[in-house]
Amino acid sequence: MVATRRLDALSAAVVQRLDLPEREWPNGKWVIALSGGADSAALAWLTSRGGPVRAVHVHHGLAASEALERAARAAADAVAIPIEVRSVTLDKVTENAARIARYRALTEALGKGEWVLTAHTADDQAETVMANLLRGAGVDGLGGIPSRRDRIARPMLAVTRSETRELATLAGLPWMDDPANADLDQLRNRIRLQLIPHLEAEFNPALRRHLSAAARAISEVNLAGPIPGEPAGGGWRIPAGVLWAMGPEGAVRTLRAVVRRLRDGYGLDRSEAERAWAVVCGAARAAELSGGIRVERSGPWLLILGSDPLAEIRLANWIDR
């Protein structure tokens, strides 16, 4: 009985902080990106009681992928929603390659009027802001994970990881931790398991909450305004003269906005901004950025090209923003 009362109270508190996109009737559904972990299991449980919901699990072909698929299927069964499994092949076994492949698979799984809901939490937001700060990101990067991008929404950015774990446990949902989250060779895992706990213990126990709140405040400010240019060849092109006339600060703000769109929320760090500006002003022919992004001159145009084949489609849908 005590556990039931706690579950009711916790779920009510979490629901108040969910930022869910509007459904588009009559065919609108929420599509849960069900990883097999506690966060997405909790999101599936919360949303399954509010209308049509289905799940998509992305199988990455890695060592733990079979176990994670089983956990995702079990979670979908527990909340009585259909689940589709999509398999991807990674050219490189890296966090970035897996992320790009995962979002491509999730986007391709969408039907008309559907939104993908991912289960990123306030902890994920804090870790992203800290990672961006460490790599020298500017204000754009400090905005953290966007709550909306095309048909992808992240409704739990104001919910903590401890809350989703408690909710999933109290609701009796099957879930498992991805063993890759314990790999300290990954910067994000060192931030999650070592850096932030140390800073909270020694300096500010509310650090995660403050980082998440700062990201939310920064993301509400549209730094770049309307983006000049047009989709072109797997990316975006802007007249180089227009960027040059903006000066370094204005041009970099504009390029950050485009790169953030191509790189799923990650803008330019200081080094990348300097190299991109060098291309704008003609001091360099091209610049290779992380995540497969390339900035180059082509006649009067500056091209910002992404490695994701869906990038041009996403940018085309963004032309009026």
Legacy VTK file of the C-alpha trace (Angstrom):
# vtk DataFile Version 3.0
C-alpha trace
ASCII
DATASET POLYDATA
POINTS 321 float
0.000 0.000 0.000
2.827 2.408 0.862
4.527 1.625 -2.463
1.252 2.232 -4.322
0.753 5.624 -2.667
4.349 6.579 -3.462
3.915 5.498 -7.095
0.715 7.532 -7.438
2.319 10.617 -5.910
5.520 10.302 -7.938
3.748 9.705 -11.248
1.452 12.703 -10.628
4.462 14.923 -9.889
6.336 13.740 -12.986
3.316 14.122 -15.285
3.058 17.789 -14.285
6.572 18.337 -15.645
6.207 16.389 -18.886
6.512 18.541 -22.007
4.576 16.451 -24.520
3.931 17.530 -28.118
0.378 17.922 -29.363
-1.060 14.945 -31.212
-2.236 15.407 -34.776
-5.554 13.632 -35.051
-6.936 11.328 -36.282
-3.719 9.350 -36.833
-1.340 11.047 -34.422
0.646 8.782 -32.136
3.527 9.152 -29.760
6.353 6.763 -30.667
8.522 5.931 -27.668
12.209 5.376 -28.392
12.334 2.358 -26.080
15.962 1.535 -25.304
15.438 -1.118 -22.638
16.539 1.231 -19.842
14.570 2.649 -16.922
14.078 6.136 -18.389
12.311 5.021 -21.561
10.361 2.309 -19.703
9.034 4.974 -17.336
8.135 7.248 -20.269
6.276 4.382 -21.974
4.352 3.666 -18.763
3.396 7.332 -18.286
2.285 7.971 -21.864
0.535 4.657 -22.536
-2.361 5.733 -20.343
-3.037 8.902 -22.357
-3.903 7.698 -25.847
-2.363 5.847 -28.803
1.284 5.030 -28.209
3.709 2.606 -29.813
7.393 1.876 -29.333
10.437 1.550 -31.568
13.626 -0.114 -30.364
16.877 0.344 -32.300
19.170 -2.699 -32.304
22.753 -1.464 -32.741
24.416 -4.851 -33.271
26.648 -4.432 -30.215
27.512 -6.872 -27.426
24.595 -5.898 -25.176
22.076 -5.284 -27.961
20.286 -8.633 -27.679
19.726 -8.192 -23.941
18.579 -4.607 -24.409
16.108 -5.694 -27.090
14.662 -8.300 -24.732
14.297 -5.669 -22.012
12.602 -3.272 -24.439
10.172 -5.945 -25.629
9.380 -6.886 -22.027
8.740 -3.239 -21.109
6.430 -2.801 -24.105
4.530 -5.931 -23.112
4.260 -4.683 -19.520
2.536 -1.459 -20.609
0.592 -3.185 -23.420
1.891 -1.189 -26.383
3.120 -2.525 -29.749
6.853 -2.445 -30.414
8.851 -2.410 -33.641
12.548 -3.333 -33.709
14.811 -1.683 -36.269
18.365 -2.922 -36.776
21.222 -0.656 -37.827
24.769 -1.338 -38.967
27.500 0.910 -37.584
30.443 1.842 -39.802
32.314 2.856 -36.650
31.591 1.668 -33.128
31.473 5.117 -31.543
28.882 6.973 -29.480
28.401 9.527 -32.264
27.965 6.887 -34.997
25.424 5.032 -32.869
23.514 8.236 -32.176
23.334 9.195 -35.859
22.214 5.703 -36.871
19.661 5.573 -34.053
18.004 8.873 -34.933
17.953 7.970 -38.612
16.176 4.701 -37.806
13.708 6.417 -35.468
12.901 9.109 -38.029
12.406 6.556 -40.788
9.970 4.638 -38.552
7.597 7.602 -38.213
4.196 7.656 -39.869
2.026 10.667 -40.618
1.298 12.781 -37.569
3.650 10.812 -35.298
6.274 12.154 -32.894
9.298 10.271 -31.563
9.575 10.729 -27.804
13.015 10.142 -26.307
13.546 9.728 -22.572
16.384 12.205 -21.987
16.231 13.471 -18.412
17.424 16.546 -16.532
20.569 14.544 -15.679
21.262 13.974 -19.389
20.788 17.700 -19.937
23.243 18.595 -17.169
25.822 16.139 -18.509
25.458 17.543 -22.028
25.928 21.130 -20.824
29.007 20.100 -18.862
30.440 18.227 -21.860
29.842 21.228 -24.110
31.450 23.528 -21.559
34.540 21.310 -21.337
35.001 21.268 -25.106
34.777 25.064 -25.281
31.287 25.448 -26.709
29.731 28.888 -26.846
26.299 30.037 -25.736
24.600 27.829 -28.328
26.185 24.676 -26.923
25.292 25.700 -23.393
21.649 25.487 -24.430
22.117 21.734 -24.183
19.711 19.179 -25.625
16.850 20.768 -27.589
13.381 19.852 -26.378
12.116 19.702 -29.977
13.761 18.928 -33.297
11.596 18.148 -36.311
9.384 15.236 -35.182
11.564 14.396 -32.183
10.533 15.550 -28.705
12.221 15.117 -25.350
9.431 15.547 -22.792
11.367 14.550 -19.645
14.095 17.192 -19.567
12.632 18.504 -16.304
12.506 15.022 -14.718
15.492 13.515 -12.903
17.020 10.118 -13.563
16.434 9.094 -9.950
12.715 9.775 -10.423
12.464 7.664 -13.580
14.319 4.775 -11.925
12.103 4.888 -8.863
8.993 5.100 -11.010
10.033 2.167 -13.206
10.875 0.080 -10.144
7.655 0.873 -8.260
5.593 0.179 -11.392
7.257 -3.227 -11.710
8.618 -2.496 -15.173
11.412 -4.658 -16.624
14.536 -2.670 -17.527
18.319 -2.967 -17.622
21.253 -0.594 -17.647
23.276 -0.499 -20.839
26.762 -1.789 -19.858
28.256 0.845 -22.180
27.169 3.496 -19.663
29.862 2.232 -17.273
32.704 2.537 -19.826
35.006 5.223 -18.430
36.778 5.555 -21.763
33.755 7.631 -22.812
33.894 11.286 -21.754
30.165 11.430 -21.036
30.444 8.500 -18.621
33.340 10.122 -16.776
31.280 13.296 -16.476
28.278 11.314 -15.204
30.097 8.967 -12.835
33.071 11.024 -11.681
33.070 14.758 -12.452
29.524 15.810 -11.561
29.350 13.687 -8.365
32.682 15.214 -7.269
31.516 18.777 -7.956
28.232 18.126 -6.165
30.001 16.677 -3.126
32.647 19.388 -2.893
30.971 22.535 -4.223
27.237 22.471 -4.959
24.825 19.596 -4.308
22.294 21.211 -6.661
24.712 21.371 -9.606
22.663 19.135 -11.934
19.516 21.134 -11.301
21.313 24.426 -11.915
22.956 23.201 -15.140
19.621 21.965 -16.436
17.877 25.235 -15.526
20.604 27.271 -17.219
20.254 25.214 -20.389
16.506 25.766 -20.398
16.936 29.532 -20.025
19.578 29.755 -22.751
17.611 27.595 -25.183
14.649 29.963 -24.967
16.714 32.713 -26.561
16.913 32.650 -30.355
20.447 33.877 -30.865
20.684 33.536 -34.609
17.255 34.705 -35.795
16.239 33.806 -39.361
18.913 31.719 -41.059
19.943 32.916 -44.542
20.596 30.458 -47.344
18.982 27.295 -48.663
19.297 23.479 -48.610
21.949 22.142 -50.945
23.661 18.801 -51.498
23.263 17.172 -48.105
23.454 20.344 -46.087
22.975 24.105 -46.296
24.545 26.871 -48.352
24.816 30.574 -47.557
26.325 33.359 -49.697
29.800 33.827 -48.292
29.487 37.578 -48.729
26.455 37.662 -46.465
28.358 35.852 -43.717
31.421 38.049 -44.174
29.271 41.178 -43.824
27.926 39.866 -40.499
31.416 39.900 -39.026
32.959 37.056 -37.007
30.396 37.042 -34.181
27.300 37.180 -36.402
28.667 34.657 -38.882
29.625 32.202 -36.151
26.175 32.483 -34.529
24.594 31.641 -37.886
26.961 28.746 -38.575
26.408 27.394 -35.053
22.668 27.299 -35.672
23.111 25.310 -38.898
25.705 22.921 -37.467
23.527 22.348 -34.406
20.765 21.245 -36.757
23.105 18.885 -38.612
24.737 17.518 -35.465
21.623 16.915 -33.346
22.010 19.774 -30.926
25.798 20.147 -30.877
26.975 23.539 -32.112
30.547 24.740 -32.671
33.297 24.814 -30.086
35.793 27.666 -30.141
38.339 25.906 -32.331
35.686 24.902 -34.875
34.281 28.432 -34.897
37.725 29.868 -35.677
38.301 27.362 -38.495
34.838 27.976 -39.953
35.390 31.742 -39.924
38.701 31.220 -41.705
36.752 29.574 -44.536
34.212 32.424 -44.592
36.889 35.088 -44.992
38.917 33.093 -47.524
41.885 32.233 -45.319
41.131 28.506 -45.732
39.483 26.482 -48.492
37.634 24.091 -46.176
37.385 22.895 -42.582
36.558 19.411 -41.304
34.546 19.448 -38.084
33.704 16.592 -35.766
30.660 14.473 -36.492
31.378 14.383 -40.232
30.570 18.083 -40.775
32.475 19.911 -43.512
32.527 23.654 -44.179
33.838 24.675 -47.592
33.783 27.431 -50.200
32.183 26.782 -53.586
32.270 29.877 -55.753
30.241 32.577 -53.987
28.719 30.058 -51.576
29.743 28.698 -48.214
28.596 25.078 -47.899
27.886 23.410 -44.551
27.620 19.680 -45.285
26.613 16.836 -42.979
27.311 13.111 -43.072
23.677 12.206 -42.350
21.752 11.595 -45.619
18.607 12.943 -43.938
20.288 16.268 -43.115
19.117 18.045 -46.271
15.511 16.981 -45.631
15.653 18.236 -42.046
17.129 21.531 -43.126
14.587 21.932 -45.921
11.807 21.650 -43.321
13.569 24.340 -41.312
13.902 26.932 -44.065
11.372 29.365 -42.620
12.587 29.216 -39.016
LINES 1 322
321 0 1 2 3 4 5 6 7 8 9 10 11 12 13 14 15 16 17 18 19 20 21 22 23 24 25 26 27 28 29 30 31 32 33 34 35 36 37 38 39 40 41 42 43 44 45 46 47 48 49 50 51 52 53 54 55 56 57 58 59 60 61 62 63 64 65 66 67 68 69 70 71 72 73 74 75 76 77 78 79 80 81 82 83 84 85 86 87 88 89 90 91 92 93 94 95 96 97 98 99 100 101 102 103 104 105 106 107 108 109 110 111 112 113 114 115 116 117 118 119 120 121 122 123 124 125 126 127 128 129 130 131 132 133 134 135 136 137 138 139 140 141 142 143 144 145 146 147 148 149 150 151 152 153 154 155 156 157 158 159 160 161 162 163 164 165 166 167 168 169 170 171 172 173 174 175 176 177 178 179 180 181 182 183 184 185 186 187 188 189 190 191 192 193 194 195 196 197 198 199 200 201 202 203 204 205 206 207 208 209 210 211 212 213 214 215 216 217 218 219 220 221 222 223 224 225 226 227 228 229 230 231 232 233 234 235 236 237 238 239 240 241 242 243 244 245 246 247 248 249 250 251 252 253 254 255 256 257 258 259 260 261 262 263 264 265 266 267 268 269 270 271 272 273 274 275 276 277 278 279 280 281 282 283 284 285 286 287 288 289 290 291 292 293 294 295 296 297 298 299 300 301 302 303 304 305 306 307 308 309 310 311 312 313 314 315 316 317 318 319 320
